[in-house]
Amino acid sequence: MSLSPLVLLACLPLAAQDLAGGGAPSDHWTGTVGAMVLTYPSAPGSATNRTLLLPTLGAQYGRFYLGSSRVALGFGGGVQVWRTPAWTWEVGVGAGDGRPENRAPELAGMGDRSRSVWAGTGLLWRGGGWNAKATVAHGLRDSAGNRGTLSVGRILRLAPQWTLSAALHADWADADNMAYDFGITPEQALRRAALVAAGDTRLKPGDTGPFAPGAGLRDVGGMASLIFHPGPRFSYHLSLFGGAFQGGARTSPLVRRETYLNAGAGFGYRFG
């Protein structure tokens, strides 16, 4: 997936989060707060990039967490319904990024789209420095559809103050979700055709028809984050996220780049 900033923040805490239990639930707030500079595509598959300074947050109280959702999409929170030292079953909600038409040239004629709202559930595991999760998220607005993710990751201690976190993922989507990010309705196609006829250079003639991608594999990718811990509270990180669109996402007229690469750098402060 070409990740929105809110979704990217959900990936960043993986090296520090207690993904699947561990100890007993805390009776006070614990977590990490910080900020990062992030460069990422303006829209999924866009040929243009945005660079933003964003806050980061991950906090937990008992079985409840607040911040970047680990099972839905975007920023929100959830609860650990079932928890053992190795496994966690979570449910949660999150708010994803909006998509204004003027964010990228290839969105001309598509109209503005408000922020999305997601509900999700997932099973998470960790052990021996490895972690894995399987999640399903359902869009609660604008017929956003359903998405599923499988991922596996590894956390390595490179030196006393250095940690490397890496993960691979694969995303699936139903037809509604593929259409939500990569589809073009007949009404949108007419608006885009009118723009091309009027000489709008943001679009090419091949961009003007309706497009209805089917369900299937949406994208595959990975992330790597190098983390420096100068002390017990502070950490600094450099992160890369990359991947390639698949199926209908790859062939959409809205996709100018079939691969994506996002980069971020920031810091975190652990509290609690």
C-alpha positions in Angstrom: 0.0 0.0 0.0 1.1 3.5 -0.6 0.7 4.4 3.0 -1.0 7.6 4.3 0.8 9.4 7.2 -1.7 8.0 9.7 -1.2 4.5 8.5 2.6 4.9 8.5 2.5 5.9 12.1 0.8 2.6 12.9 3.9 0.9 11.5 6.5 2.9 13.3 6.1 1.8 16.9 6.6 -1.9 16.0 10.1 -2.0 17.3 9.0 -0.6 20.7 5.4 -1.8 21.1 4.5 -4.8 23.3 2.8 -6.4 20.3 1.6 -9.6 21.9 1.5 -9.4 25.6 4.6 -10.1 27.6 3.9 -9.1 31.2 0.8 -8.3 33.2 -1.4 -5.4 32.0 -0.2 -2.1 33.4 -2.2 -0.2 36.0 -1.0 3.2 34.7 -0.4 4.8 31.3 2.8 3.7 29.6 4.0 4.4 26.0 6.0 6.6 23.7 5.4 10.1 22.4 7.5 11.9 19.8 7.6 13.4 16.3 9.0 12.6 12.9 9.5 14.1 9.4 7.9 11.9 6.8 8.2 11.9 3.0 5.6 9.8 1.2 3.5 9.8 -2.1 0.8 12.4 -2.2 -1.8 9.7 -3.0 -1.5 5.9 -3.6 0.5 5.5 -6.7 1.2 9.2 -7.1 4.3 10.5 -8.9 4.5 13.5 -6.5 5.5 13.4 -2.8 4.5 15.2 0.4 6.8 16.0 3.3 5.2 16.6 6.7 6.2 17.0 10.3 4.0 14.7 12.3 3.4 13.7 16.0 3.7 10.1 17.0 2.0 8.5 20.0 1.5 5.0 21.4 0.1 4.6 24.9 -1.4 1.7 26.9 -3.4 1.4 30.1 -4.1 -2.2 31.1 -5.6 -3.8 28.1 -6.5 -0.5 26.4 -4.2 1.3 24.0 -4.4 4.7 22.3 -2.5 6.0 19.3 -1.8 4.4 16.0 -4.2 1.5 15.6 -2.5 -1.9 15.3 -5.5 -3.7 13.8 -7.5 -1.0 12.1 -6.2 1.7 9.8 -5.0 5.1 11.0 -5.0 6.8 14.4 -7.3 5.6 17.1 -7.2 2.9 19.8 -8.5 -0.5 20.9 -8.5 -3.2 23.5 -6.7 -6.5 24.0 -9.6 -8.9 24.3 -7.3 -11.9 24.9 -3.7 -11.9 26.0 -0.9 -14.4 26.8 2.9 -14.0 26.9 3.1 -14.8 23.2 -0.4 -14.0 21.7 -2.8 -11.1 21.6 -6.2 -10.8 20.1 -7.1 -7.1 19.6 -10.1 -5.1 18.3 -9.9 -1.4 17.5 -10.9 1.6 15.5 -9.0 4.2 13.6 -9.3 7.3 11.5 -7.5 7.3 8.1 -6.3 10.2 6.0 -8.6 12.2 3.6 -8.0 12.6 -0.1 -8.6 16.1 -1.5 -8.6 16.3 -5.3 -5.9 18.9 -5.4 -3.4 16.7 -3.5 -2.1 15.1 -6.7 -2.4 15.8 -10.5 -3.7 12.3 -11.3 -6.7 12.9 -9.0 -8.1 15.7 -11.2 -11.9 15.2 -11.6 -12.1 12.7 -8.7 -13.6 15.0 -6.2 -12.6 15.4 -2.5 -12.9 12.4 -0.2 -13.2 12.9 3.6 -11.3 11.0 6.3 -12.0 7.4 6.5 -13.1 5.5 9.7 -12.1 1.9 10.2 -12.9 -1.0 12.6 -10.5 -3.9 12.8 -9.5 -7.0 14.6 -6.3 -9.0 14.5 -4.2 -11.8 16.0 -0.7 -10.8 17.0 2.2 -13.0 18.0 5.8 -12.5 19.2 8.6 -14.7 20.3 12.4 -14.9 20.1 12.7 -11.5 18.5 10.1 -12.3 15.9 6.6 -10.9 15.5 3.7 -11.6 13.2 0.1 -10.5 12.8 -3.0 -11.1 10.7 -5.6 -8.3 10.7 -8.8 -7.5 8.9 -10.2 -3.9 8.7 -13.7 -2.8 7.6 -14.3 0.7 6.4 -17.3 2.4 8.1 -17.7 5.3 5.7 -18.0 5.8 1.9 -18.2 2.1 1.0 -14.5 1.8 1.8 -14.7 -2.0 1.9 -12.5 -4.5 3.6 -8.7 -5.0 3.8 -6.6 -7.9 5.2 -2.9 -7.8 6.1 -0.4 -10.5 6.9 3.0 -9.5 8.2 6.1 -11.0 9.8 8.9 -9.0 11.4 12.2 -9.3 13.2 13.8 -7.1 15.9 17.6 -7.4 16.2 19.8 -5.8 18.8 22.8 -4.7 16.8 24.7 -3.1 19.7 23.9 -2.0 23.2 22.3 1.2 21.9 21.2 0.2 18.4 18.2 -1.9 17.2 17.1 -2.8 13.8 13.4 -3.6 13.1 12.3 -5.1 9.8 9.1 -6.5 8.5 7.4 -7.8 5.3 3.7 -7.5 4.6 1.1 -8.5 2.0 -2.3 -6.7 1.7 -5.5 -8.1 0.3 -8.7 -6.1 -0.5 -12.2 -6.7 -1.7 -13.6 -5.0 -4.7 -15.1 -2.2 -2.7 -11.8 -1.3 -1.1 -9.9 -1.6 -4.4 -12.5 0.8 -5.9 -12.2 3.1 -2.9 -8.5 3.9 -3.6 -8.0 3.0 -7.3 -11.4 2.9 -8.9 -13.0 5.6 -11.2 -16.8 5.8 -11.3 -18.7 6.7 -14.6 -19.5 10.1 -13.1 -15.8 10.8 -12.3 -14.8 9.5 -15.7 -17.1 12.1 -17.4 -15.6 14.9 -15.3 -12.1 13.7 -16.2 -12.9 13.4 -19.9 -14.3 17.0 -19.9 -11.0 18.2 -18.3 -8.9 16.5 -21.0 -11.2 17.9 -23.7 -10.7 21.4 -22.2 -6.9 20.9 -22.5 -6.1 20.1 -18.9 -2.5 18.7 -18.9 -2.8 16.9 -15.6 -4.5 13.9 -17.3 -3.8 11.8 -20.4 -6.5 10.6 -22.8 -6.1 7.1 -21.3 -7.0 8.3 -17.9 -10.6 9.2 -18.7 -12.5 6.0 -18.7 -14.3 4.3 -15.8 -12.2 1.7 -13.9 -13.5 -1.0 -11.6 -10.7 -3.1 -10.1 -11.6 -6.5 -8.8 -10.8 -8.1 -5.4 -7.4 -9.6 -4.8 -3.8 -8.9 -3.7 -3.4 -5.2 -3.3 0.3 -4.8 -2.6 3.4 -6.4 -1.1 6.1 -4.5 0.7 8.4 -4.1 3.7 9.8 -1.7 6.2 13.1 -1.3 8.0 13.8 1.0 11.0 17.2 1.7 12.6 16.7 2.9 16.1 19.3 4.5 18.4 18.7 4.4 22.2 21.0 7.0 24.0 19.3 6.3 27.3 16.3 4.5 28.8 13.8 7.1 27.8 14.8 8.6 24.4 15.1 7.0 21.0 15.8 8.2 17.5 15.0 6.4 14.3 15.4 6.3 10.6 12.7 4.4 8.7 12.1 3.2 5.2 8.8 1.8 3.8 8.6 0.3 0.3 6.5 -1.9 -1.8 4.8 -2.7 -5.2 1.2 -2.5 -6.2 -0.4 -5.7 -7.5 -3.5 -6.6 -9.6 -6.0 -3.9 -10.2 -4.1 -1.5 -8.0 -1.2 -1.7 -10.4 -3.2 -1.1 -13.6 -5.4 1.8 -12.3 -5.2 5.0 -14.2 -4.7 6.7 -10.8 -1.4 5.0 -10.4 1.6 6.7 -11.9 4.2 4.7 -10.0 3.7 1.0 -9.5 6.2 1.0 -6.7 6.5 3.3 -3.7 9.2 4.3 -1.2 8.5 6.4 1.9 11.2 7.7 4.3 11.0 9.1 7.9 13.2 10.3 10.7 12.2 11.1 14.2 12.5 10.7 17.9 10.5 9.2 20.8 10.2 9.6 24.5 9.1 6.6 26.6 6.9 7.5 29.6 5.4 5.5 32.4 
